[in-house]
Every structure is written in C-alpha cells, then in structure tokens.
Amino acid sequence: MLLAFVAGGRHAQRIALGALALWLVIAFAIALQVQRGGAPLAYLIGGWQPPLGMALRADGLSAAMLLTGAVVLLAVALFGRAPYATPRGAQETRAAYAYWCFLPALAASLAAAFLGGDLFNLFVALEMLTFTALALACLDGKPSQFKSELRYLLFALIGSVLYLLGAGLLYGAHGTLDIALLAGRTRADAPTLVAGALMTAGLIAKMALFPLHLWLPPAHAGAPAAASALLSGLVVKGAFVLLLRLWFWVLPAPVVLNGGTLLAALGAAAILIGSVVALRQERLKLLVAYSTVAQMGYLFLMFPLLAAGDAETASRAWLGGVLQAVSHALAKAAMFLGAGLIAASLGHDRVAALGGAARVMPITVIAFAMGGLSLMGLPPSGGFGAKWLLLRASVETGQWWWSLVILSGGLLTGGYVYRIVAAALAPPAPGCEARPVPRAQELCVLALALASILLGLVPLKDLGLVRVGAP
C-alpha cells in the first residue's frame, strides 16, 4: 500500500495487482500446508510467547477464509482495471489513486482479522477493515455517498466501542486477551457474561445482522460496484470469524448452549425479513443488498447446532456454516459486480426496466443467475452443499424448525432472483439502448460465479481443511 501510495498512477495499479496475485499464492500455500499437516500453523511475532507477545495462527477456518479473500480481491482488482485505469499521458484521478492504494490495505486488514490470535489486535484489524472499506465505498466523492457511508461509520464505531469495553472486562478478569490462553480460563461469571454480551453486540452491528442492519443497504446503494462486492463478500466476514473465535474458543460452554439459540433466532428473522424486503425492492443494488442481510442470517443457524449435537453432527454444522460463508462471498461478489455492469450498460438499475440486458451482456446475466442459484441452495452449487449440511444437522439435533427457515429462505431467494433474470430476458423498452461493457469485466464476474458453483462439486472429504483446528 505504501509503495502504491508513493508511486501513484499506472505504477500503483501494477503494484496492487502484483501484491494481490502474490497474496493468492501465499494464501494457497498456507491452506495446503494446514491441510497436509492436519494441524494449525503458528508464528510468534518477534519470538515472544503470549501473553507478553502476539501469535498469528492459521487453522482451517482462517486458511479457508484467507484463500477466499485472496480470490475475491484479485477478481475485484482485475474488474477495476477498466474504470480505475490511468492511461499513458493522462492525469491521474483521485478515485483511481485511492482504489489501487486501498485494495492492498484491505488485503492486509483481512489477513490480520483472519490470522490474529489476540482479541485486542483483532479489534485493530476490524478498525483497519472499517476504514479501508469506507474509503473504497466513497471513491466517487458524491454527497449521497458521504451521507450513507457516515451511517456505516457510526454503526461501526458504536460496535467498536462495545467490543472494546468487553475486551477490557475480559482482560481485567483474566489478565490476557490471547484466545488460546483464554480458552482454558473463562468461567460463566458476571464479568465474562457482560463482556461476551458487549462484544457480541458490537460484532453483529459490524456484520449488519438483523435488527442492526440499517446501515448496510444505504451503504451499498451509493457505493461503486467493486466496493459493494468487497463490503458484502469479505468485510462482514472479518467480524463473523472473530465472532466464531469469541463464542467457540473463548466463552464457556454454558453461555454457548444458552445464547446460541438467541443468535440463531436473529439469523432466522434476518433470512425471512431480509428476503421479503428484497422481493419488494425496485432497484437492483438495493435488492442485492437486502439479499446480503438475509444470507448473513444463515451463518448464525450453526450456533445452536454446534452446541447441541454430537461430535459428528457438530462437525457437519461447522463445515456447513464455513462453506456458507465462502460460497456467499464468491456468489455475492459476482452479483454485485454484475449489478454494477448492468447499471453501467443501461444507465440505471430499475428492476422493471432491465429489458434488453441479456441481449447485450449475456455473460453478465448468466453469471448473475449462477450466483443466485448458489444463494438459493440449488445443486450443484456451494450454497447447496452448505445448506444441505445445515439441514441435516438441524434434523439430527432435533431442531427441525431451523430447517423450515432454510427451506423458506431458499424459496424467497428464488423469487427475487427470478425477478431479475426475467426482467433482463424481456425485450428492451422503446427508446432504451443498452451499451456494451468490457468483456474482461464480464469474465471476472463469470469467474467468481463459476467458483461459487464449482465449490459444490468438491467432495466433502476434500474439505477437511475447514475441520483442522475446529472447536
């Protein structure tokens, strides 16, 4: 990021693309090493052992999310080559300069959030994520962007304050914030309960879980397509990974057993209400944004399933939840990039007037539909594998009501995906002319959508990476 900041212009683009390509190679190497070794990797910064020092830890969860983040970020960076390029001899624009500087910053923030082993340093990583995402969301500099992103900033800062208060309570009660050390020290006492409640509230505010989702749809409505893809696909996943670490590594078992149902209830409300509101939207980006609110709810259904099942069922629920996070990141990034291309081609994103889009950009519409299939949970997509595992776990633990929520959410998702595809396949309205978009951008969208589908074809035994170091 610093090199891109100093170099500027076309050099910043080359530096960012090279760094993100290298990050993908490193993330793949880490995932391969974790899977082959069957145990998490650990690195002591400066050689100091916790609690005096800090440790970076790569287990199956962090390795899978790191690899997912590298894939999505590189695809978004390649997508941005057309709108944020600096041609030879042209003057550099502020938006292009910020874009290529903040993409590596977002990568660093995600790496810190996925690999961190200390609750305070994970707080720092979340702050880095917030401010890099905020800068990318305001690239165009429009007043409407500042208004919606200010709401995002206020929610994020309130969440940070709550999280930091809880971290302070944990430190005062146990003398450390290292996750591995806290795992054997916490008890169901008052400081731990209050700390867990504060930190959980702060994290779900950053994740936009219902009913703390009010910042997310306006933030997407005014943000560029690339920023929306990163915000929905990756940024909220940083808080989700930290929430998993807090609940299943730090908090005592009675808290997890009793509180998991409450989080799942909020997730179920997010699925149903978010999907119904998405069905009623007249703007494409707002529809996809409310879809994010709904899809995030599936991640919370794993909490009571993990707590109530035997080892095999809990392992299945864990794999389903993490697979849902990965498949959602790929599919939703593809859908937001596709929505941006459709809006750029037609000059608007009104759902009722999308006619003709499929004729001008069939690749984009097909990729959008493929992402929607993954969100619906239809085979052979990654979303199907995730939802099937959660369905089985809910039945096996006797919590069949969560399976009804999953099935209902899939039907509602099919409703709003059908609205978009049907409108795009309709003939164009009189006087409406769609402009062609760069083929390279369409291929980036297609690659992400294909990845979300092909993820479902990977045999479950080959997804053992996710189980390495699982709680």
Protein Blocks (a to p, Z undefined) as FASTA:
>chain_A
ZZmmmngpjllmmmmmmmmmmmmmmmmmmmmmmmmnopacdddehhiacfkbccddddfk
lmmmmmmmmmmmmmmmmmmmmmmcccehiacdfklmmmmmmmmmmmmmmmmmmmpcbfkl
mmmmmmmmmmmmmmmmmmnopaklmmmmmmmmmmmmmmmmmmmmmmmmmmmmnopabfkl
mmmmgccdfklmmmmmmmmmmmmmmnopafklmmmmmmmmmpcfklmmmmmmmmmmmmmm
mmmmmmmmmmcfklmmmmmmmmmmmmmmmmmmmmmmmmmpcbfklmmmmmmmmmmmmmmm
mmmmmmmmcfklmmmmmmmmmmmmmmmmmmmmmmmmmmmmmmmmnopacfklmghklmmm
mmlmmmmmmmmmmmnopafbfklmmmmmmmmmmmmnopamlmmmmmmmmmmmmmmmmmmm
mmmmpccdehiacddddfklmmmmmmmmmmmmmmmmpcfklmmmmmgopZZ
